[in-house]
C-alpha cells in the first residue's frame, strides 16, 4: 500500500520531468536554427552542433531511464 501512495505522489513530478527532458530534445532544432546564418563561423558552428548532438543523446538516454522507472513502478 505504501508503494502505491509513493507512486501516486511521484507521478506528477515524473510527468513534469518527462516534459522537460522531451523539450530539450525537441529544442535541438530550434537551437541549431540560431546558428544557421552565414555570419556564423564554420568552426564555432561545428563545435556547437557537436555539443548539442551530445546533449540530445544524453537527454534521450535520460528519458529512456525515466520511462523505464515509471513502467517498473506501475507494474510492481
C-alpha positions, 0 to 999 in steps of 0.5 A: 500500500505504501508503494502505491501512495509513493507512486501516486505522489511521484507521478506528477513530478515524473510527468513534469520531468518527462516534459522537460527532458522531451523539450530539450530534445525537441529544442535541438532544432530550434537551437541549431536554427540560431546558428544557421546564418552565414555570419556564423563561423564554420568552426564555432558552428561545428563545435556547437552542433557537436555539443548539442548532438551530445546533449540530445543523446544524453537527454534521450538516454535520460528519458529512456531511464525515466520511462523505464522507472515509471513502467517498473513502478506501475507494474510492481 
